[in-house]
Amino acid sequence: MPYDIPRIVIAGTHSGAGKSTITMGLLMALKERGMNPQSFKAGPDYLDPMHHTMVLGKECRNLDTWMFESEIERLFVNGSRGSGISVIEGVMGLYDGIDGISEKGSTAHLSKALKAPVILVVDAKSTARSAGAMALGFKEYDRDTNLAGVIFNRVGSPNHLRIVESSLKGIPSLGGVFRNECMALESRHLGLVPAKENYNRERYDKIREHVESCVDIDKLIEIASSAPPIEKEYGTLPTSKNKVRIGLARDAAFNFYYIHNIESLIEHGAEIVPFSPIDDDLPDVDGLYFGGGYPELFSDGLEKNIRMRNAVKKASEDGMPIFAECGGLMYLSKHMNDLEGREYKMCGVFDTESRMNNSKMTLGYVEMTANSDSVLCEKGWTVRGHEFHYSTTVPSGTEKYVFDLSKGRGIKEGKDGIVNNNTVAGYAHIHFASNPKIPQRFVDGCNGYSRS
């Protein structure tokens, strides 16, 4: 049976064109119409998906043609089940990917992989006829990309909208979003502030109302419905009956996770037990997963929960399988220095120190090969992901690293994944779809620990 999934990609001419806020407005408008939209985010970003998840009440899903191209269609189909329309927010500009030559990792490449029509968000501020030239250039740059329409953003007046719409050649306009202070969202050093920290229903409703009044939603649905059926059949994995309990650090400090990673652990036999390293005691579990986030903003609370820090260290010493990425790596260090340079005690699983940098950001894709066996990988396995941080981890010099990087920076040049007993921690945010054997290996390790 082919899958008939109405779908649309909301792309931008560049980062900052306004696609994120417009996408949120569209998602809420579609939900208001009873269409039960499912959102996706192109690329590795965590923050836009948090806002999607908040306004829809269900998890947004990342899709990335560089990290896991072979799994794209399956993850999209399974993620779209039960929805009336799927909306994919692009990353950066439509054609921006891993470099200036390859289309891998770009919004355009993803749209072609899913045969999804694209709506291009064009920032109309300080433009007139040139807006049409810009849209035409994007359409002609790669004719295999189905650029099906344009939404103008930051339009100054109805007359300004008439001018930019009349400049289009062979591309329909779905309207123009007029400049309005409701369309601005707060940001911090890694991007948008997570939705839960400043959620205001009235504020989001204003975004929806403004976008809905400016954009032809009926035309957008019509374009999304023109996407062809997906012919290949995909079944969901049967959930394993062999349960192990994996503690998932999830609170204000740790909230960067790919939902696919969590779901794949469940499919392979894990019961996920959320807990807060700031407020809770360590739950009775067989393994631990610490994601990324903003631990530097909650250093004081993390330090004060001494019972948690001591319990995590003991669990590591006892051989419990533990996986920590980015913010999790910082938490497992001996000390953490915040943005003001203040030092806080952390778990001390590793004899390392994490330091925040005010301006030096590490950002990009990561490809790694395991140089030895660990709870995550067998020697020789290759994984992909990304790193995105303003911190530096200072090693003591005695650490053992389980990953050699062919792309990316890691903890120190060319190395990532410090290992101690059955604990692995690094800067790379690994997407398990890049190597689908990872969740089974980690669950098996947790199962072995629970029986020991």
N, C-alpha and C positions, 0 to 999 in steps of 0.2 A: 504493500500500500504506500503510495507516495504521500509525502507530508506537505499539505497545503498551508504554508505559514506566511500570512501577510507580514512583511518586514520592510524596514526602512533604516537607512544610515543617515545620521545627522553629522555632517562633516564641517570643517572650517577651512578658511583660506590660510589660517595660521593660528598658533596658540594665542588666546586672548581675543579671538573674533566674537566670542559670546556663545559658542555652541553649548557649553555646560549648562548655563542658566536657561537657555531656550529649550534644551532637551528636557530639563526638569519641568518646565512649564507645559511642554507637550505631553510628557508622561502623566502629569496630573490631569490635564484636559481629557486625555484618552481614558483614564481611570474614571473620571467623572461621567463619561459617556457609557460606562459599563463594559468597556472593551477588555478589561483585565490585562493590561499591557505587561510584558516581560522586558526588562531592560538588560542591556549588555554594554560593556565598555571595551573599546579597542585599546590594546596595549596593557601595560602592567600596572597602571595607576590604581591606588586603593581609595583615594579620597572622593572622587566623583561617584564611584559606586556606593559609598556610604550614604550620600545624599539621595541617590536613586532608591536605595533600600528603605530609607526613612520615609520618603513620600509615597512609595508604593506598598510598604508593609511586607515586602518579600525581597529576597536577596538578589542583588545585581550580580552578573557573571562576567568575568573577564575573558576576552578572546584575543589571541595574539598569534599572528601567522609566522613570527620568527621563533617564538618559544615552543609552539606545539602545532605546527601547520597540519600534520596528519590527523590531529584530533579535533580540528575546528568544527567540521560539520556535525560530528557526533555530539560534541558538547553543546552546540547551538540547538540541535533538534531536541535533545533531552532536556535542555534548559527551557525550551519554549513550550513544552507539553502543558496543555491546559490553558494557555494564554490565547487571547483573541488577536493580538498583534505584538510583534517584537520590534523594539526600538534599540538601535545600536548607536551609542555615542562614539564619535571618532576620537583620534588622538592627534594632537598638534595640527598641522595642515594636512589636507587630504592626501597628498603624495609623500609626506615625510615618513621615512622609515629608518633603517639602520645606517644608511649612508646616502650619498647623493646619487647613487647609481641604481642600487637594488630597490625593488618595491617591497621586499620582505619587511614585515612589521608595520606597514602603512595601512591607513584606513582604506585606501583604494584597493590594496591587495585583498584585504578582508572582504570588502564589498563584492569583489569578483569571485572569491572563494565561495561566498554564500549566495551569489547571483541576486544581490540586494540592491535596489535603486538607492541613489544618493541624493540627499538634499543638502546643498552647499550654503552655509551661513557666510554671508559677505558683510564685513564691517563697512557700512556706508558713510560713516562719519568723515567729513571733509572730502567727499567724492561726489561726482555727478555722472557724466557719461563714461568716465573711466571705470565705474563699477561694472558696466556691461562688458568692457574689454577684459576685465579681470575674470568674470564668470566664463566668458568665451574661451579665454586662455586655459582655464581649468578643464573645460569640456574637451578641447582639442588636444590637450597634452597627452592624454591616453584615451583613445576612443573606445577602448574595451571597458572602460569604467562607465557605468550607466548613471551619468549625472542628469537626474530627472527633474530638478527644480532648484530654485534659489529662495532663501529667506534673507532679506536685508535686516541688518541689526544697527542699532544706534541711529535710526532715522530721525532727522530733525523736525520734520513737519509733513503734512499731507502733500504739499507741493514738492518737497524733496523726494518723497516716495514716488510720485508720478514721474519725476525726472529719471531716477535710477531704474525704475521699471521699464521705462520707454527705451533705455539704453541696451536692454537685453536683446540678443540675437539668437533665436531658436531655442531658448530656454524659458520655461514658464516660471513666473513668480508666484510664490505662495504668500506673499505679503511682506510687510516691513514692521519690525518691532521698534516702536518709538523710544527715544531715550527716556529713561525713568529710573529714579533712585532705587526702586524696588528690585531692580535687576542686578544689584551689586551684592556679593556675598563676601564674608570675611575670609582672610587668608592668613597663614603663618608660614614658617620657614620651609615646610614641606608641601605647601599648597593650600587648598581650602581647609578651613577649620572643620573637623568632623561634625556631621550634622547633629549628633546627639548632644554636643557641647553647647550649641546655641539654637536648638530647635525652637521655632516659633511658628505655630500653625497659621497664624494670621499673616505672617510674612510670606510663607510659601503660597498661601491662597492668593495673595496679591500678585505674585509671580505668575500663577496659573491664569488669573483673570486678565492680566496684561497680555500675556502671550496669546491666550485664546481670542482676545479682541483684535489682535493684530495679524494672526496667521489663519489661513484657510485650512482648517482641520479636516474638512470633508475632502479636499483635494489631496491632502497628505495621506489619508486613509485609502483613497482611490489609487494613488501611486504605490503605496505599500502592498495593496492587494494585487497589483500587476506582476509581482515577483513570481517566477515559475515555481511549480512544486519541486521539492527535493525528492529524488527518485530512490535513493539508497535507503534501505530499511535499517533502523538502529534500535536495538533492544537495550533496556537498562540492565545493569549487572544485578544478579540476585544477591541479596544481603546475606553475608555469612552468619551462621547461627553460633559460631564460636566467639563469645564475647570477651573482650578485654576492656578495661576502663582506662581511657586516656584523658588526663587533665588538660584542659585548654585554658590558658591564661587569657582572660577576656574582661577588660575593664577600661577605665579612662586612659591607662598607661599602655595597654597592649590591645590593639584593635585592628591591626593590618593583617588580614588573612584572605587568601583565595578560597571562596566557598567550595570550589571543586576539591581542594586539598582535604577539607574537613569531610565532605561527602564521600570521598574515595576511601578515607580511613573507616568510615561507617560501613561502606559496602564490603570492606575486607574484614569486618568483625569487631570494630571498635564501638564502644559506648562512649560518647563524648561527655565529659564532666566539666562544665565551665566553672572557673573560680577566679577570684581577684587576688593577685599578689599584694595589693594595697590593704585590703580589708579582711581577708579570710585566713583560715588555717588551711594547710595543704590537705586536699581530700584524699580519701583512700583509693589510690589508682595504681595502675601498672606501668604507666608511662606519662611523660609530660611534653607538651608542645607550647613553646613560647614564641609568639609572632612578633611583628614590629609594632611601632606606634610612637608614643611620645613619653618614654620613661623619664627623660630629662626634666619634663614639666612636673613630674610627680615624685621626684627623688626623695623628698622628705618623707612622704607617706610610705614609700617602698623601704626606706631605711628603718623607719619606726616599727615595721612589722617584722620584728626579730624572729618570732616563731616561724614565720614563713621562710625567711632567708636561711635559717638553720636547717629547716626541714628539707628544703630543696638541695642544699649542700649534702646532707646525709643521704638523701635519695640517690644523688649522683655517685657518692662514695660506695653505696650499696649495689651499684650496677644497674639502677633503673634506666631504661632507655629514655633519653631526653633529647629533643631537637629544639634548638633556639636560633632565631634569625633576626639579625639587626638589633632592634630594641631588646630582644631576648638575650642576645650576646652581651649587651651592655649590662643587663641585670645579673647575668651569671659571672660578671667580672668581680674583681676584689673591691674596686672603687669605681665611682662614676663622678665626673666633674660636670656640673651643669653650665648653662650659658654664662653665668656670672663667675665661673671658676671655683665655686664652692664644692668641696669634696664630700661625698656620701658613701657610706659602707653599703655594699651590695652582697650577693650570695657567697662570693669567694670560691666558686667552683673552679675558676681559672685564676691564675696569678697574673691577671692583666688589669689595666686601667683604661677606662673609656673617657674620652674628653670631647666636649662639644666645641665646634668651631663656629664662629659667628658668620663667616662668609664662604668658607671653602666647602663646596658641595661635591659629593661623589654621586654621579647619576649615569646609569647606562645598563645595557644588557650584559649578562654574565653567562659564560659557558664553561663548565668545569668537568674534569674527569677524575674519578676516584682513584687515588694511588694506593689505597689499601681498603680492606673490608671495614665496614662500620654498621651501625644500626640502620643507616639510611641506604647504603649502596654496597654492592660488591666491587672489588677492585676492577677497574676498567669500564665501569658504567659511566655514561656521560649524562649530565643534566644541564638544563637551562633555566634561567630566571633573570632577575634584575637586582640592582643595588641602588639605594636612594637614601642618602644620609648626610648629616652634617657633623658626624662624630668621627673620631679616630680611636682605634683600640691599640694601646701600647702594650706589646707583648713583653714578657720577662726574658725571652730568649730560649726557654726550654720547651716551648710548645711543639706539639706534633700536629701537622696539618693533613687532613685526609683528602683535600681537593687541590688539584693543579688547574689553574685557569688558563684557557686559551683566549678568553675575552673577558675583560673586566679587571678590577683592581683587587678586590678581596681585603683581607685583614692586612696583609703585607704583600707587596708586589708579586703577583703570580700565585699566591697561596690563600686559601680560605678553608674554613671548617676546622677549628681547633677541636681536638678530641681529648677526652679524659674519661676513662672507664667506658661507659656506654652513652656518654654525653657528646653531642656534636653541636657546635655553635659557630655561626659565621655571619657575614654581612649579606650574603646572597639570599634573596627571597626566591626560593625554588618553587616552580610550578610543577606539581606532580604529574601533570599531563605530558610534560617533556620527557618523562621516563615513568610509564605507568606501573613499573615493578616496585617503585619506592613504597607506596602505602602498604602493600602486602609484606614487604620486608620489615617495615617498622612495626606493624601489628604482630608479626611472628616474633619479633624480639620482645615485645611487651608480653606476649603469651608465654614465652620462655622464662621471663622474669617472674611472672605470677606463679609459675609452677616450681620455681627454685626454692 
